[in-house]
Amino acid sequence: MAPNTPRNGTEASCPKVILLDIEGTTTSISFVKDVLFPFARKELETFLSKNWDDPSVQSTIDIIQKQSEDDTKQGLLESEIPSGLNKDVVLPELLKNLYWQMDNDRKTTGLKALQGKIWKSGFEEGLLKGQVYEDVPPAFQRWKESGKDIYIYSSGSVEAQILLFKYSEVGDLTKHLSGYFDTTTGPKIEASSYKIISEKIGVPPNTIMFCTDVSKEAYAAKEAGLQVVVSIRPGNAPLTEQELTDFPNVTNFNSL
């Protein structure tokens, strides 16, 4: 069965590469929203206090601090996070900034990297298990057996992506995946990001099928020349009439 065709009648050709979003595509938005994000928020202060001197954590803090400088210049913040290694001075302001970012659902590289580190600890300690829709594992296997490469492109850090699939409720799914992309490649709503992904994978854009639930991402990928299918899962934002006209859609991976 093919995806539901867009109302303009166009259909996608057979892709060589499957590029997948996570939230609302392989994994329910509720899992990310109701499990992962609250866990990271709850563990944030403890994790930073415990791992303050870890070089990789300090590197991530530097990224967050630089982001706060940009946000202050743009008038989004009253003041930036102070620089330096004095935990007593920096940590309270850092936490204030991070809670603000979380409250505003920001997807900055620094925040995502830090959340990824916290989730890593949770997954490795068995406190978290990755959730995927039940049609995802058989689709992964089917695509790989048919010679397709599967990649992930998510606003969550690459580290967080790997953890979700490695420690999934149905076992390690990373064996099916060829690679991962996050916001360090570029924003998901910009066509240039998808062109970069095409170049890094080493295939023409029109041989990649991107599946996402976010229309802005779908239009960006389409502009870059990718085939696009929109994911309709429970809890996802409904498609507009125009989006139904512009894109094929699926309610699960059984038809892809």
C-alpha positions in Angstrom: 0.0 0.0 0.0 1.3 3.5 -0.9 1.0 6.6 1.3 -2.2 8.6 0.9 -1.5 10.7 -2.1 -1.7 14.5 -1.8 -4.9 16.0 -3.3 -2.9 17.5 -6.2 -2.5 13.9 -7.3 1.3 13.6 -7.3 3.0 10.5 -5.9 6.5 9.9 -4.6 8.9 7.6 -6.4 10.8 4.8 -4.6 13.5 6.3 -2.4 17.0 5.0 -1.6 17.1 6.7 1.8 14.5 7.1 4.5 15.1 10.2 6.7 12.9 10.3 9.8 11.8 12.8 12.4 11.3 11.4 15.9 8.5 13.3 17.8 5.2 12.5 16.2 6.8 10.2 13.6 8.6 7.3 15.2 7.7 8.2 18.8 4.6 9.8 20.3 4.8 13.4 21.2 3.4 12.5 24.6 6.5 10.4 25.4 8.9 13.2 24.7 6.6 15.8 26.4 5.4 13.8 29.4 8.4 11.5 30.1 11.7 12.8 28.7 11.4 16.5 29.2 10.1 16.3 32.8 12.9 13.8 33.6 15.5 16.2 32.3 14.0 19.1 34.2 13.8 17.2 37.5 17.4 16.0 37.3 18.9 19.2 35.9 20.3 20.8 39.1 21.5 17.5 40.5 23.2 16.5 37.2 25.0 19.9 36.8 26.1 19.9 40.5 27.4 16.4 40.2 29.1 16.7 36.8 30.2 20.4 36.9 33.9 19.7 36.4 33.3 17.2 33.5 35.0 18.8 30.4 32.1 17.7 28.1 29.6 19.4 30.5 31.7 22.5 30.6 31.9 22.6 26.9 28.1 22.4 26.7 27.8 25.2 29.3 30.0 27.3 27.1 27.6 26.8 24.2 24.6 27.8 26.4 26.5 30.8 27.7 27.2 32.0 24.2 23.6 31.5 23.3 22.6 33.7 26.2 24.9 36.4 24.9 23.1 36.3 21.6 19.7 36.3 23.3 20.6 39.3 25.4 21.7 41.2 22.3 18.4 40.4 20.7 16.5 41.6 23.7 15.2 38.2 24.7 17.0 38.3 28.0 17.9 41.0 30.5 21.3 39.7 31.1 23.6 36.9 29.9 24.9 33.9 31.9 28.2 34.9 33.6 31.3 33.1 32.3 33.9 31.4 34.3 34.2 28.2 36.4 32.9 29.6 39.8 30.0 27.2 40.3 28.4 29.3 43.1 28.1 32.2 40.7 27.4 30.6 37.4 25.1 27.7 38.4 22.1 29.7 39.7 22.1 31.9 36.6 22.6 28.9 34.3 19.6 27.1 35.9 17.5 30.2 35.6 18.3 30.4 31.9 17.7 26.7 31.3 14.3 26.7 33.0 13.4 29.8 30.9 14.4 27.9 27.7 12.4 24.9 28.7 9.3 27.0 29.6 9.5 28.5 26.2 10.1 25.2 24.4 13.3 26.4 22.9 15.4 23.9 20.8 18.8 25.4 21.1 21.9 23.2 20.5 23.2 23.7 24.1 20.0 22.9 25.8 19.4 19.8 23.7 23.0 18.6 24.3 22.6 19.0 28.0 19.2 17.2 28.0 20.9 14.5 26.1 23.5 14.0 28.7 20.9 13.8 31.4 18.9 11.3 29.4 22.0 9.2 28.8 22.4 8.9 32.5 18.8 7.9 32.9 18.8 5.4 30.1 22.1 3.7 31.2 20.8 3.4 34.8 17.6 1.9 33.6 15.4 4.8 34.7 14.3 5.5 31.1 13.2 3.3 28.2 12.8 4.6 24.7 9.2 4.4 23.2 8.5 3.8 19.5 5.2 3.1 17.7 4.7 -0.7 17.3 4.9 -0.4 13.5 8.4 1.1 13.7 10.6 -2.0 14.3 9.1 -4.1 11.5 9.4 -1.1 9.2 13.0 -0.6 10.0 13.7 -4.3 9.3 11.7 -4.2 6.1 13.5 -1.1 4.8 16.9 -2.5 5.6 16.1 -5.8 3.9 15.0 -3.9 0.8 18.4 -2.1 0.7 17.3 1.3 2.0 19.4 3.2 4.4 17.6 4.8 7.4 18.7 8.1 9.0 17.3 10.2 11.8 16.9 14.0 11.8 15.6 15.4 15.0 15.9 18.6 17.0 17.1 16.4 19.9 20.8 15.9 20.0 22.4 12.9 18.2 23.4 11.5 21.6 19.7 11.6 22.7 18.5 10.1 19.4 20.9 7.1 19.8 19.8 6.6 23.4 16.1 6.4 22.5 16.7 3.8 19.9 19.4 1.8 21.7 17.5 1.5 24.9 14.0 1.1 23.4 11.2 -0.9 25.0 11.7 -3.5 22.2 15.5 -3.7 22.4 18.4 -2.1 20.5 17.1 -0.6 17.2 20.3 1.2 16.3 21.5 -1.8 14.2 19.0 -0.7 11.6 20.1 3.0 11.5 22.9 4.4 9.3 23.3 7.8 10.9 21.8 10.7 12.8 21.5 14.5 12.3 20.5 17.2 14.8 20.4 21.0 14.9 24.2 21.2 14.5 23.5 20.4 10.8 21.1 23.3 10.7 17.5 24.3 11.6 14.9 21.8 10.4 12.8 24.5 8.9 15.5 25.6 6.5 16.0 24.0 3.1 19.8 24.4 3.3 19.8 21.8 6.2 18.3 19.1 4.0 20.8 19.9 1.2 23.6 19.5 3.7 22.2 16.1 4.8 21.9 15.0 1.2 25.6 15.9 0.6 26.7 14.2 3.8 24.8 11.0 2.9 26.1 11.2 -0.6 22.9 10.8 -2.6 20.8 13.2 -4.6 18.0 14.9 -2.7 15.3 13.4 -4.8 16.3 9.9 -3.7 15.6 10.7 0.0 12.2 10.4 1.6 11.7 12.6 4.7 8.9 11.8 7.1 7.8 14.4 9.6 4.7 15.6 11.4 5.7 19.3 11.2 4.5 21.2 8.1 7.3 23.8 8.2 9.9 21.0 8.1 8.0 19.3 5.3 8.0 22.5 3.1 11.7 23.1 3.8 12.6 19.5 2.8 10.4 19.8 -0.3 12.2 23.0 -1.3 15.5 21.2 -1.0 14.3 18.6 -3.5 13.5 15.7 -1.1 10.4 13.5 -1.3 8.2 14.2 1.7 5.6 12.3 3.6 3.7 13.8 6.5 3.1 11.6 9.6 -0.4 11.7 11.1 -0.2 10.1 14.5 -2.5 10.5 17.6 -1.7 13.8 19.3 -0.1 15.4 16.2 -1.3 18.8 15.0 -3.9 18.3 12.3 -3.0 19.1 8.7 -4.6 22.0 6.9 -6.4 21.6 3.6 -3.4 23.1 1.8 -1.0 20.7 3.5 -3.2 17.7 2.5 -3.0 19.1 -1.0 0.8 19.5 -1.0 2.0 16.2 0.7 1.3 12.5 0.9 0.5 11.4 4.4 0.6 8.2 6.5 -0.9 7.1 9.8 1.8 4.4 10.3 4.8 3.0 8.6 3.0 -0.1 7.3 2.2 1.8 4.1 5.7 3.1 3.5 
